[in-house]
Amino acid sequence: MLKLGNLIEEDIFLLDFDSLNDIHSWQENYKFHLINNEFKSFKIGIPFRLKNELIGLADQFIDSSEIKGSSFIYLDVTSDTKLRTLIESNQPEIKDKKVFLLPQKNVKYTKFSSDFWDLNLLGYEINVLKCDGMKECQSTPKTINKYLLKGAKIGFTGSNKHSFGLLHKRRITQLFQENLIDFWITETINQRDSSYLQEIKLKTELLISVLKK
């Protein structure tokens, strides 16, 4: 059977504050995840607010890995964020005009719709991380279309930790079939977590289904 790394070009994992609490555990778990799933390359996302604490850990992991790796900085977005100001004031963290944004759960599209369009016209590639973690996208999945129409790229985890309810798998499958998911993000790397296998299985099944068409 094909492994997830044979179906996804590159694994993406976001470090966060929890990673500071158990430095060695995330490194061991993530190494196992990459090897066991036969990924050819990976990217580690580092939150701008914790850049000083985490960038060294990420670089250490990348340098020690036999698998090709790189890192990027992502910016947290709250309902009070002025998106264009946030991006323009953090130019040193933005490479090749690719912007990575992680919205909080309560962020709504209408708050940033005009900024998304303006930034697209200015040549920025906006990547919305963990879109399935946003309440608005869970309750009204058609909202995702609005981000796409403004030129944004959408990243999903597929994890039941960001649940669409009882119809979680069906909803994720529908969104995938409608081409509303541009890239996948790994949410869970702890193999002892029941969500880990469910997340791997869902993504693998969806991606294999495309090959069978």
N, CA, C and O of each residue as an XYZ file, in Angstrom:
852
protein
N       0.838     -1.197      0.000
C       0.000      0.000      0.000
C       0.878      1.253      0.000
O       1.910      1.312      0.669
N       0.439      2.249     -0.767
C       1.200      3.494     -0.834
C       1.196      4.209      0.510
O       0.185      4.246      1.212
N       2.348      4.777      0.850
C       2.448      5.566      2.072
C       2.073      7.016      1.759
O       2.080      7.441      0.603
N       1.750      7.758      2.809
C       1.320      9.140      2.636
C       2.398      9.969      1.936
O       2.090     10.858      1.143
N       3.662      9.669      2.236
C       4.759     10.398      1.618
C       4.926     10.128      0.143
O       5.628     10.870     -0.543
N       4.289      9.070     -0.368
C       4.295      8.800     -1.799
C       3.198      9.573     -2.519
O       3.170      9.635     -3.748
N       2.295     10.160     -1.736
C       1.124     10.842     -2.292
C       1.164     12.351     -2.108
O       0.544     13.091     -2.871
N       1.893     12.805     -1.098
C       2.041     14.232     -0.822
C       3.496     14.616     -1.061
O       4.414     13.963     -0.566
N       3.686     15.673     -1.819
C       5.039     16.071     -2.206
C       5.909     16.439     -1.009
O       7.097     16.120     -0.979
N       5.316     17.109     -0.023
C       6.111     17.600      1.099
C       5.260     17.688      2.354
O       4.128     18.168      2.305
N       5.793     17.230      3.472
C       5.060     17.319      4.731
C       5.244     18.699      5.350
O       6.321     19.290      5.265
N       4.188     19.205      5.972
C       4.230     20.506      6.642
C       3.777     20.328      8.075
O       2.718     19.758      8.336
N       4.584     20.819      9.005
C       4.252     20.719     10.428
C       4.521     22.055     11.098
O       5.576     22.656     10.895
N       3.563     22.522     11.903
C       3.697     23.808     12.571
C       4.107     23.618     14.019
O       3.423     22.941     14.785
N       5.219     24.215     14.385
C       5.610     24.245     15.784
C       4.747     25.279     16.503
O       4.318     26.268     15.908
N       4.500     25.038     17.790
C       3.745     26.012     18.573
C       4.270     26.006     19.996
O       5.300     25.397     20.282
N       3.567     26.680     20.881
C       4.046     26.832     22.257
C       4.205     25.490     22.962
O       5.101     25.325     23.790
N       3.334     24.524     22.637
C       3.408     23.207     23.276
C       4.736     22.513     23.003
O       5.192     21.698     23.805
N       5.347     22.834     21.884
C       6.618     22.193     21.524
C       7.724     22.540     22.504
O       8.678     21.778     22.659
N       7.605     23.681     23.167
C       8.619     24.089     24.138
C       8.596     23.221     25.382
O       9.608     23.082     26.068
N       7.445     22.640     25.671
C       7.299     21.874     26.909
C       7.976     20.508     26.844
O       8.334     19.942     27.877
N       8.148     19.988     25.658
C       8.762     18.663     25.514
C       9.606     18.648     24.245
O       9.197     18.104     23.219
N      10.769     19.241     24.327
C      11.625     19.452     23.161
C      11.986     18.145     22.461
O      11.862     18.034     21.242
N      12.427     17.166     23.227
C      12.902     15.930     22.617
C      11.756     15.093     22.053
O      11.926     14.399     21.051
N      10.593     15.157     22.693
C       9.458     14.348     22.268
C       8.996     14.714     20.873
O       8.768     13.818     20.060
N       8.849     15.999     20.558
C       8.359     16.375     19.230
C       9.374     16.003     18.159
O       8.995     15.630     17.049
N      10.668     16.101     18.485
C      11.687     15.755     17.508
C      11.662     14.257     17.198
O      11.758     13.854     16.039
N      11.535     13.448     18.231
C      11.487     11.995     18.041
C      10.230     11.580     17.296
O      10.278     10.765     16.375
N       9.103     12.152     17.705
C       7.834     11.814     17.057
C       7.819     12.253     15.598
O       7.349     11.524     14.726
N       8.335     13.443     15.344
C       8.287     13.942     13.967
C       9.244     13.171     13.066
O       8.940     12.920     11.900
N      10.397     12.796     13.606
C      11.347     11.988     12.834
C      10.706     10.663     12.443
O      10.814     10.220     11.299
N      10.039     10.039     13.405
C       9.366      8.759     13.119
C       8.280      8.954     12.078
O       8.146      8.147     11.158
N       7.502     10.024     12.217
C       6.425     10.327     11.274
C       6.960     10.462      9.850
O       6.387      9.901      8.916
N       8.040     11.194      9.682
C       8.612     11.413      8.346
C       9.137     10.120      7.739
O       8.892      9.830      6.568
N       9.855      9.350      8.535
C      10.460      8.114      8.031
C       9.392      7.058      7.756
O       9.399      6.417      6.704
N       8.482      6.883      8.701
C       7.466      5.837      8.580
C       6.530      6.077      7.400
O       6.024      5.132      6.795
N       6.307      7.340      7.082
C       5.411      7.666      5.972
C       6.152      7.934      4.669
O       5.542      8.279      3.657
N       7.475      7.772      4.703
C       8.329      7.844      3.508
C       8.264      9.200      2.799
O       8.226      9.273      1.571
N       8.252     10.273      3.602
C       8.271     11.610      3.003
C       9.651     11.894      2.414
O      10.673     11.470      2.952
N       9.657     12.619      1.301
C      10.913     12.977      0.640
C      11.441     14.326      1.123
O      12.636     14.602      1.025
N      10.549     15.157      1.642
C      10.960     16.463      2.150
C       9.913     16.966      3.143
O       8.819     16.413      3.247
N      10.270     18.020      3.866
C       9.341     18.557      4.866
C       9.630     20.039      5.110
O      10.721     20.536      4.833
N       8.614     20.725      5.638
C       8.749     22.109      6.054
C       8.239     22.246      7.481
O       7.209     21.673      7.835
N       8.956     23.000      8.293
C       8.534     23.277      9.660
C       8.146     24.746      9.769
O       8.946     25.632      9.467
N       6.917     24.997     10.201
C       6.448     26.357     10.381
C       6.753     26.852     11.788
O       6.496     26.158     12.771
N       7.300     28.049     11.875
C       7.682     28.635     13.169
C       6.871     29.903     13.402
O       6.896     30.806     12.567
N       6.151     29.989     14.524
C       5.362     31.201     14.784
C       6.261     32.403     15.039
O       7.232     32.305     15.790
N       5.950     33.515     14.430
C       6.762     34.715     14.582
C       6.915     35.105     16.058
O       7.986     35.544     16.476
N       5.851     34.944     16.841
C       5.878     35.349     18.251
C       6.837     34.501     19.083
O       7.256     34.921     20.162
N       7.190     33.301     18.586
C       8.103     32.422     19.321
C       9.368     32.128     18.507
O      10.053     31.129     18.726
N       9.654     33.022     17.569
C      10.776     32.805     16.659
C      12.082     32.580     17.424
O      12.819     31.642     17.120
N      12.372     33.418     18.400
C      13.646     33.323     19.128
C      13.778     32.008     19.883
O      14.875     31.463     19.996
N      12.657     31.494     20.405
C      12.696     30.249     21.176
C      12.756     29.003     20.303
O      13.353     28.000     20.694
N      12.132     29.060     19.105
C      11.951     27.844     18.329
C      12.812     27.699     17.084
O      13.009     26.583     16.602
N      13.326     28.795     16.556
C      14.046     28.683     15.283
C      15.311     27.839     15.415
O      15.682     27.128     14.481
N      15.968     27.914     16.557
C      17.158     27.103     16.781
C      16.829     25.619     16.839
O      17.578     24.793     16.319
N      15.698     25.277     17.477
C      15.270     23.887     17.574
C      14.923     23.330     16.195
O      15.255     22.193     15.861
N      14.251     24.157     15.410
C      13.880     23.724     14.058
C      15.118     23.517     13.194
O      15.219     22.523     12.475
N      16.053     24.447     13.266
C      17.284     24.334     12.471
C      18.083     23.104     12.878
O      18.654     22.414     12.033
N      18.120     22.836     14.175
C      18.841     21.659     14.676
C      18.232     20.378     14.114
O      18.948     19.467     13.698
N      16.913     20.321     14.108
C      16.229     19.137     13.586
C      16.496     18.984     12.088
O      16.792     17.888     11.613
N      16.391     20.077     11.359
C      16.598     20.048      9.907
C      18.020     19.607      9.565
O      18.227     18.791      8.667
N      18.991     20.152     10.286
C      20.397     19.818     10.020
C      20.710     18.356     10.319
O      21.569     17.757      9.672
N      20.014     17.782     11.300
C      20.295     16.401     11.697
C      19.502     15.372     10.886
O      19.755     14.171     10.980
N      18.558     15.844     10.102
C      17.693     14.928      9.356
C      18.323     14.524      8.026
O      18.969     15.333      7.360
N      18.126     13.268      7.653
C      18.590     12.788      6.351
C      17.592     13.130      5.250
O      17.877     12.973      4.063
N      16.418     13.598      5.663
C      15.392     14.008      4.722
C      15.504     15.515      4.511
O      15.738     16.258      5.464
N      15.340     15.963      3.288
C      15.471     17.384      2.965
C      14.413     18.203      3.695
O      13.218     17.932      3.577
N      14.859     19.210      4.453
C      13.930     20.022      5.218
C      14.215     21.505      5.125
O      15.320     21.914      4.768
N      13.225     22.299      5.444
C      13.365     23.752      5.475
C      12.352     24.301      6.471
O      11.535     23.556      7.012
N      12.410     25.596      6.707
C      11.478     26.203      7.661
C      10.903     27.487      7.083
O      11.431     28.040      6.118
N       9.827     27.949      7.677
C       9.230     29.225      7.302
C       8.603     29.849      8.549
O       8.289     29.157      9.518
N       8.433     31.150      8.504
C       7.802     31.871      9.602
C       6.331     32.083      9.264
O       5.995     32.488      8.152
N       5.458     31.807     10.229
C       4.041     32.115     10.011
C       3.573     33.161     11.018
O       4.103     33.271     12.124
N       2.571     33.918     10.605
C       2.052     35.021     11.403
C       0.678     34.656     11.957
O      -0.194     34.196     11.220
N       0.491     34.863     13.248
C      -0.807     34.626     13.873
C      -1.758     35.762     13.517
O      -1.371     36.930     13.478
N      -3.008     35.396     13.258
C      -4.021     36.385     12.895
C      -5.191     36.307     13.871
O      -5.779     35.242     14.058
N      -5.525     37.428     14.485
C      -6.679     37.515     15.367
C      -7.743     38.394     14.719
O      -7.515     38.973     13.657
N      -8.884     38.489     15.352
C      -9.965     39.324     14.813
C      -9.592     40.798     14.806
O     -10.197     41.588     14.080
N      -8.602     41.174     15.606
C      -8.193     42.579     15.688
C      -7.025     42.912     14.756
O      -6.613     44.067     14.652
N      -6.501     41.894     14.085
C      -5.342     42.104     13.220
C      -5.684     42.955     11.998
O      -6.710     42.751     11.350
N      -4.815     43.901     11.701
C      -4.902     44.633     10.440
C      -3.941     43.949      9.484
O      -2.728     44.147      9.551
N      -4.494     43.152      8.605
C      -3.714     42.196      7.827
C      -2.621     42.848      6.989
O      -1.465     42.427      7.033
N      -2.977     43.851      6.244
C      -1.980     44.485      5.376
C      -0.864     45.113      6.211
O       0.308     45.028      5.842
N      -1.216     45.734      7.320
C      -0.213     46.332      8.209
C       0.701     45.261      8.779
O       1.914     45.451      8.869
N       0.110     44.133      9.164
C       0.886     43.016      9.722
C       1.933     42.539      8.730
O       3.089     42.330      9.095
N       1.534     42.368      7.487
C       2.445     41.860      6.461
C       3.515     42.889      6.108
O       4.695     42.556      5.998
N       3.100     44.121      5.933
C       4.056     45.161      5.541
C       5.079     45.446      6.634
O       6.185     45.898      6.340
N       4.723     45.187      7.894
C       5.644     45.443      8.997
C       6.533     44.244      9.319
O       7.394     44.321     10.196
N       6.322     43.144      8.613
C       7.122     41.941      8.858
C       7.802     41.446      7.583
O       7.922     40.240      7.368
N       8.239     42.366      6.751
C       8.867     42.015      5.480
C      10.076     41.086      5.620
O      10.232     40.189      4.792
N      10.944     41.260      6.634
C      12.109     40.368      6.737
C      11.746     38.895      6.911
O      12.559     38.017      6.623
N      10.524     38.622      7.383
C      10.113     37.241      7.621
C       9.434     36.625      6.400
O       9.098     35.441      6.407
N       9.236     37.413      5.368
C       8.497     36.948      4.192
C       9.455     36.704      3.035
O      10.103     37.630      2.548
N       9.540     35.450      2.600
C      10.438     35.077      1.513
C       9.652     34.886      0.224
O       8.613     34.225      0.208
N      10.155     35.469     -0.851
C       9.545     35.319     -2.180
C       8.073     35.722     -2.193
O       7.276     35.205     -2.976
N       7.736     36.653     -1.310
C       6.356     37.172     -1.212
C       5.336     36.082     -0.857
O       4.152     36.211     -1.168
N       5.802     35.008     -0.206
C       4.891     33.972      0.256
C       4.583     34.210      1.734
O       5.475     34.145      2.580
N       3.327     34.483      2.031
C       2.903     34.808      3.387
C       2.117     33.635      3.967
O       1.203     33.116      3.326
N       2.472     33.225      5.173
C       1.786     32.129      5.855
C       1.048     32.695      7.064
O       1.658     33.288      7.954
N      -0.267     32.506      7.085
C      -1.104     33.053      8.143
C      -1.829     31.938      8.881
O      -2.384     31.030      8.262
N      -1.821     32.012     10.209
C      -2.578     31.062     11.023
C      -3.669     31.827     11.767
O      -3.394     32.456     12.789
N      -4.911     31.780     11.262
C      -6.001     32.515     11.911
C      -6.472     31.818     13.186
O      -6.454     30.590     13.272
N      -6.892     32.603     14.167
C      -7.523     32.040     15.348
C      -8.902     31.507     14.973
O      -9.434     31.829     13.910
N      -9.467     30.700     15.844
C     -10.726     30.027     15.549
C     -11.854     30.990     15.197
O     -12.686     30.688     14.341
N     -11.884     32.153     15.857
C     -13.024     33.056     15.700
C     -12.852     34.089     14.582
O     -13.703     34.963     14.418
N     -11.780     34.000     13.823
C     -11.548     34.960     12.732
C     -12.586     34.759     11.628
O     -12.897     33.627     11.256
N     -13.118     35.872     11.107
C     -14.121     35.815     10.050
C     -13.603     36.440      8.761
O     -12.845     37.410      8.778
N     -14.026     35.867      7.659
C     -13.549     36.287      6.342
C     -13.817     37.771      6.080
O     -12.950     38.466      5.552
N     -14.993     38.258      6.438
C     -15.367     39.638      6.121
C     -14.414     40.661      6.729
O     -14.306     41.785      6.239
N     -13.733     40.273      7.782
C     -12.800     41.186      8.442
C     -11.606     41.507      7.542
O     -11.026     42.587      7.648
N     -11.232     40.573      6.652
C     -10.003     40.723      5.869
C     -10.204     40.672      4.358
O      -9.230     40.720      3.607
N     -11.435     40.576      3.905
C     -11.683     40.334      2.477
C     -11.000     41.354      1.569
O     -10.388     40.980      0.568
N     -11.098     42.633      1.908
C     -10.481     43.652      1.044
C      -8.962     43.563      1.081
O      -8.308     43.763      0.057
N      -8.390     43.267      2.245
C      -6.939     43.130      2.362
C      -6.420     41.967      1.529
O      -5.362     42.073      0.909
N      -7.154     40.859      1.510
C      -6.737     39.698      0.727
C      -6.606     40.063     -0.748
O      -5.642     39.678     -1.410
N      -7.573     40.799     -1.247
C      -7.554     41.174     -2.651
C      -6.405     42.136     -2.949
O      -5.701     41.979     -3.947
N      -6.218     43.130     -2.080
C      -5.143     44.106     -2.272
C      -3.775     43.426     -2.260
O      -2.915     43.734     -3.085
N      -3.580     42.505     -1.327
C      -2.296     41.815     -1.210
C      -2.034     40.922     -2.423
O      -0.898     40.778     -2.873
N      -3.098     40.331     -2.934
C      -2.971     39.516     -4.141
C      -2.529     40.375     -5.315
O      -1.679     39.958     -6.102
N      -3.094     41.564     -5.441
C      -2.731     42.479     -6.523
C      -1.292     42.973     -6.383
O      -0.641     43.308     -7.373
N      -0.800     43.015     -5.135
C       0.577     43.440     -4.878
C       1.585     42.302     -5.091
O       2.791     42.485     -4.921
N       1.073     41.134     -5.464
C       1.961     40.028     -5.794
C       2.258     39.067     -4.661
O       3.129     38.207     -4.793
N       1.541     39.198     -3.535
C       1.755     38.287     -2.410
C       0.966     36.996     -2.615
O      -0.166     37.018     -3.098
N       1.573     35.879     -2.244
C       0.867     34.606     -2.206
C       0.463     34.371     -0.750
O       1.320     34.193      0.115
N      -0.828     34.370     -0.487
C      -1.328     34.207      0.876
C      -1.699     32.750      1.121
O      -2.526     32.187      0.405
N      -1.096     32.149      2.120
C      -1.384     30.768      2.504
C      -2.101     30.771      3.848
O      -1.543     31.202      4.856
N      -3.335     30.292      3.856
C      -4.122     30.229      5.086
C      -3.920     28.850      5.704
O      -4.313     27.840      5.119
N      -3.310     28.807      6.878
C      -2.958     27.555      7.530
C      -4.087     27.058      8.445
O      -4.726     27.843      9.145
N      -4.313     25.758      8.423
C      -5.318     25.122      9.276
C      -6.678     25.793      9.146
O      -7.304     26.173     10.136
N      -7.113     25.927      7.918
C      -8.411     26.550      7.651
C      -9.537     25.757      8.312
O     -10.565     26.329      8.674
N      -9.353     24.445      8.472
C     -10.393     23.633      9.105
C     -10.478     23.872     10.606
O     -11.362     23.324     11.265
N      -9.581     24.677     11.156
C      -9.646     25.021     12.570
C     -10.469     26.270     12.839
O     -10.670     26.644     13.994
N     -10.951     26.924     11.773
C     -11.730     28.144     11.906
C     -13.224     27.810     12.005
O     -13.755     27.072     11.176
N     -13.884     28.349     13.009
C     -15.298     28.034     13.235
C     -16.156     28.386     12.031
O     -17.081     27.648     11.689
N     -15.857     29.505     11.386
C     -16.644     29.939     10.242
C     -16.548     28.943      9.097
O     -17.542     28.684      8.419
N     -15.373     28.386      8.873
C     -15.188     27.413      7.802
C     -15.842     26.082      8.149
O     -16.262     25.339      7.261
N     -15.927     25.783      9.439
C     -16.589     24.555      9.867
C     -18.094     24.662      9.709
O     -18.744     23.731      9.232
N     -18.646     25.797     10.109
C     -20.101     25.969     10.066
C     -20.605     26.333      8.667
O     -21.716     25.967      8.285
N     -19.776     27.055      7.910
C     -20.155     27.464      6.547
C     -18.982     27.203      5.608
O     -18.246     28.128      5.264
N     -18.801     25.946      5.192
C     -17.651     25.585      4.348
C     -17.525     26.392      3.057
O     -16.429     26.515      2.511
N     -18.641     26.944      2.562
C     -18.575     27.743      1.334
C     -17.716     28.990      1.503
O     -17.300     29.606      0.522
N     -17.454     29.357      2.762
C     -16.580     30.502      3.038
C     -15.199     30.288      2.426
O     -14.540     31.243      2.014
N     -14.768     29.037      2.371
C     -13.449     28.710      1.841
C     -13.322     29.174      0.395
O     -12.252     29.605     -0.034
N     -14.418     29.085     -0.352
C     -14.420     29.557     -1.737
C     -14.059     31.032     -1.832
O     -13.397     31.460     -2.778
N     -14.495     31.795     -0.853
C     -14.247     33.239     -0.871
C     -12.761     33.525     -0.729
O     -12.234     34.420     -1.389
N     -12.082     32.770      0.127
C     -10.629     32.931      0.265
C      -9.925     32.595     -1.053
O      -9.016     33.301     -1.490
N     -10.367     31.508     -1.667
C      -9.750     31.078     -2.927
C      -9.953     32.114     -4.035
O      -9.043     32.384     -4.819
N     -11.142     32.684     -4.089
C     -11.430     33.684     -5.112
C     -10.611     34.956     -4.921
O     -10.425     35.725     -5.865
N     -10.124     35.178     -3.711
C      -9.265     36.331     -3.441
C      -7.785     36.003     -3.658
O      -6.912     36.823     -3.373
N      -7.514     34.802     -4.163
C      -6.138     34.432     -4.484
C      -5.393     33.700     -3.396
O      -4.195     33.452     -3.531
N      -6.078     33.342     -2.305
C      -5.406     32.646     -1.203
C      -5.290     31.152     -1.497
O      -6.081     30.593     -2.256
N      -4.287     30.512     -0.880
C      -4.154     29.062     -0.921
C      -4.552     28.514      0.448
O      -4.238     29.104      1.482
N      -5.238     27.391      0.439
C      -5.854     26.865      1.652
C      -5.162     25.588      2.123
O      -5.013     24.634      1.360
N      -4.744     25.583      3.388
C      -4.123     24.409      3.984
C      -5.034     23.768      5.022
O      -5.544     24.452      5.910
N      -5.238     22.465      4.914
C      -6.084     21.699      5.826
C      -5.247     20.659      6.572
O      -4.214     20.205      6.082
N      -5.712     20.296      7.759
C      -5.075     19.189      8.479
C      -5.840     17.888      8.236
O      -5.247     16.812      8.154
N      -7.161     18.002      8.122
C      -7.988     16.802      8.002
C      -8.202     16.125      9.340
O      -8.914     15.125      9.421
N      -7.593     16.659     10.396
C      -7.651     16.047     11.719
C      -9.012     16.228     12.370
O      -9.645     17.273     12.225
N      -9.462     15.194     13.096
C     -10.725     15.324     13.815
C     -10.591     16.224     15.043
O     -11.566     16.466     15.754
N      -9.387     16.713     15.282
C      -9.211     17.714     16.346
C      -9.813     19.052     15.905
O     -10.119     19.910     16.733
N      -9.976     19.213     14.604
C     -10.672     20.374     14.047
C     -11.931     19.820     13.379
O     -12.038     19.798     12.153
N     -12.860     19.383     14.186
C     -13.956     18.556     13.705
C     -15.063     19.322     12.991
O     -15.428     20.432     13.378
N     -15.585     18.698     11.938
C     -16.783     19.172     11.259
C     -18.002     18.428     11.809
O     -19.069     18.428     11.196
N     -17.832     17.801     12.961
C     -18.931     17.067     13.584
C     -19.009     15.624     13.116
O     -18.015     15.040     12.683
N     -20.219     15.053     13.212
C     -20.411     13.645     12.875
C     -20.095     13.352     11.410
O     -19.743     12.227     11.055
N     -20.224     14.378     10.561
C     -19.972     14.197      9.133
C     -18.564     14.648      8.750
O     -18.323     15.049      7.611
N     -17.649     14.582      9.692
C     -16.294     15.095      9.472
C     -15.654     14.520      8.207
O     -15.229     15.271      7.329
N     -15.586     13.208      8.117
C     -14.925     12.572      6.967
C     -15.633     12.936      5.661
O     -14.979     13.245      4.665
N     -16.958     12.899      5.665
C     -17.724     13.224      4.467
C     -17.488     14.665      4.033
O     -17.358     14.953      2.843
N     -17.435     15.569      5.015
C     -17.242     16.984      4.694
C     -15.851     17.233      4.122
O     -15.709     17.951      3.132
N     -14.824     16.648      4.734
C     -13.459     16.808      4.240
C     -13.342     16.226      2.829
O     -12.704     16.817      1.957
N     -13.962     15.068      2.614
C     -13.940     14.432      1.295
C     -14.582     15.334      0.250
O     -14.064     15.484     -0.857
N     -15.708     15.930      0.608
C     -16.409     16.830     -0.316
C     -15.554     18.037     -0.670
O     -15.451     18.412     -1.838
N     -14.945     18.640      0.336
C     -14.100     19.814      0.099
C     -12.906     19.456     -0.785
O     -12.509     20.230     -1.657
N     -12.346     18.282     -0.548
C     -11.208     17.817     -1.343
C     -11.623     17.589     -2.795
O     -10.909     17.976     -3.719
N     -12.772     16.962     -2.988
C     -13.247     16.677     -4.339
C     -13.603     17.952     -5.100
O     -13.553     17.984     -6.329
N     -13.962     18.997     -4.364
C     -14.295     20.279     -4.981
C     -13.051     21.154     -5.172
O     -13.151     22.324     -5.541
N     -11.882     20.568     -4.914
C     -10.593     21.268     -5.097
C     -10.476     22.531     -4.237
O      -9.921     23.540     -4.673
N     -11.001     22.461     -3.023
C     -10.925     23.596     -2.120
C      -9.750     23.491     -1.147
O      -9.546     24.372     -0.312
N      -8.980     22.408     -1.262
C      -7.823     22.201     -0.391
C      -6.567     22.203     -1.259
O      -6.405     21.345     -2.126
N      -5.685     23.164     -1.023
C      -4.470     23.288     -1.833
C      -3.312     22.458     -1.290
O      -2.516     21.921     -2.060
N      -3.218     22.353      0.028
C      -2.125     21.576      0.614
C      -2.541     21.063      1.988
O      -3.466     21.580      2.614
N      -1.828     20.029      2.437
C      -2.135     19.383      3.718
C      -1.090     19.747      4.768
O       0.087     19.930      4.457
N      -1.536     19.846      5.997
C      -0.666     20.135      7.137
C      -0.808     18.995      8.135
O      -1.920     18.527      8.382
N       0.280     18.550      8.701
C       0.222     17.512      9.731
C      -0.115     18.147     11.076
O       0.607     19.018     11.563
N      -1.200     17.709     11.657
C      -1.626     18.228     12.955
C      -1.047     17.426     14.104
O      -0.538     17.984     15.076
N      -1.132     16.087     13.979
C      -0.731     15.197     15.072
C       0.482     14.365     14.670
O       0.476     13.722     13.620
N       1.519     14.377     15.501
C       2.708     13.573     15.197
C       2.965     12.505     16.261
O       3.853     11.667     16.103
N       2.188     12.538     17.340
C       2.341     11.543     18.403
C       1.590     10.280     18.012
O       0.359     10.272     17.975
N       2.325      9.213     17.719
C       1.712      7.981     17.241
C       0.817      7.320     18.288
O       0.003      6.461     17.950
N       0.959      7.713     19.556
C       0.120      7.156     20.619
C      -1.221      7.880     20.736
O      -2.112      7.441     21.463
N      -1.350      8.966     20.028
C      -2.596      9.730     20.008
C      -3.550      9.083     19.002
O      -3.173      8.852     17.853
N      -4.776      8.790     19.425
C      -5.730      8.120     18.542
C      -6.023      8.939     17.283
O      -6.393      8.378     16.252
N      -5.862     10.237     17.362
C      -6.124     11.096     16.203
C      -5.079     10.925     15.112
O      -5.335     11.232     13.948
N      -3.891     10.432     15.490
C      -2.798     10.330     14.523
C      -3.155      9.399     13.364
O      -3.085      9.790     12.199
N      -3.536      8.167     13.695
C      -3.840      7.189     12.653
C      -5.052      7.606     11.837
O      -5.101      7.370     10.630
N      -6.032      8.227     12.489
C      -7.219      8.674     11.773
C      -6.863      9.751     10.749
O      -7.384      9.763      9.634
N      -5.978     10.644     11.142
C      -5.551     11.718     10.241
C      -4.788     11.156      9.044
O      -5.041     11.547      7.904
N      -3.856     10.242      9.301
C      -3.075      9.617      8.231
C      -3.977      8.833      7.283
O      -3.838      8.916      6.063
N      -4.897      8.078      7.858
C      -5.792      7.237      7.058
C      -6.680      8.075      6.150
O      -6.848      7.748      4.975
N      -7.250      9.151      6.681
C      -8.145      9.996      5.893
C      -7.427     10.600      4.691
O      -7.927     10.540      3.568
N      -6.264     11.177      4.929
C      -5.517     11.801      3.831
C      -5.104     10.762      2.789
O      -5.214     11.003      1.587
N      -4.632      9.616      3.252
C      -4.179      8.570      2.335
C      -5.322      8.094      1.446
O      -5.156      7.946      0.235
N      -6.488      7.853      2.055
C      -7.642      7.380      1.287
C      -8.062      8.392      0.226
O      -8.354      8.023     -0.912
N      -8.090      9.668      0.602
C      -8.498     10.711     -0.336
C      -7.534     10.803     -1.517
O      -7.958     10.877     -2.670
N      -6.252     10.798     -1.221
C      -5.245     10.957     -2.276
C      -5.160      9.739     -3.178
O      -4.914      9.877     -4.377
N      -5.359      8.551     -2.626
C      -5.376      7.331     -3.439
C      -6.598      7.331     -4.348
O      -6.528      6.848     -5.478
N      -7.715      7.866     -3.867
C      -8.935      7.893     -4.679
C      -8.737      8.672     -5.971
O      -9.353      8.366     -6.991
N      -7.862      9.693     -5.919
C      -7.569     10.478     -7.117
C      -6.805      9.640     -8.125
O      -7.053      9.732     -9.327
N      -5.872      8.818     -7.643
C      -5.076      7.972     -8.524
C      -5.930      6.910     -9.236
O      -5.607      6.479    -10.343
N      -7.003      6.508     -8.592
C      -7.841      5.440     -9.152
C      -8.786      5.943    -10.216
O      -9.388      5.146    -10.937
N      -8.930      7.271    -10.331
C      -9.866      7.822    -11.331
C      -9.266      7.733    -12.743
O      -9.904      8.145    -13.712
